[in-house]
Amino acid sequence: MRAVGPIDWPAKDILRCIGYQPLRKEWDVNNEILEFNKKVGVNAFICYTKTVRKFIISSRDFVVNYLINEDADGTIYLVTSSEGCAYDLAPISGIVRGHCVITGWVFKPKKGDPSKCNVS
């Protein structure tokens, strides 16, 4: 899925909200767990995320590399991928382990108004 659009918040605030577990359920009703298990470099983490079970559909979980980069102009890149994720977390019974090839977000501040950004 791909989406593009403006958001009336600064890029850093959006990034903080995405990674802040106590607020995660307010905007992502499908997320049950988001954990940063290990720091593996500058702005690089191993992240575990799990969805909620919906009716007869089992929960899904993912173990991914979670990478963040910020350009000089304030553009923030958030990239996640299961490829090459070197973290041993055994699958949990009853939960389907997902594999994420590559996904991410780009938060680009609006020119002339850094309190807003475009997200893609």
Buried (B, 14 or more C-beta within 10 A) or exposed (E): EEEEEEBEBBBBEBBEBBBEEEEBEEEBEEBBEBBEEEEBEEBBBBBBBBBBEEEEEEBBBBBBBBBBEBEEEBBBBBBBBBEEBEBEEEEEEEBEEBEBEEEBBBBBBBEEEEEBBBBE
